[in-house]
Amino acid sequence: MSEYQQMLDDYHIAKNLDLYSIAICPICRTQFIKERADQAFDSKECQKAFWNTNKSQKHNMDKVLKIRRKVTSSIDDVSVYKDF
């Protein structure tokens, strides 16, 4: 399992815990008591780091999918391979 996938799994676990449960922050891996229903991080700093990582990962996956679509849609066109 990749580090990114582990971080996502930890986020979902923390997000789904009951109030006043002990949770583990997906970013810094410290324990905290969940005080709000929507809380998944121990600090704003960790929350920002998670969402910035998540956005860049999504952006990179979008690039990969665009390249895959381009290659599969015009497999006979040799000019497609210039980008690689």
Secondary structure, DSSP 8 states (H G I E B T S, - for coil): --HHHHHHHHHHHHHHS-TT-EEE-TTT--EEE--STT---SSHHHHHHHHHHHHHHHHHHHHHHHHHHHHHHTTT-GGGGGG-
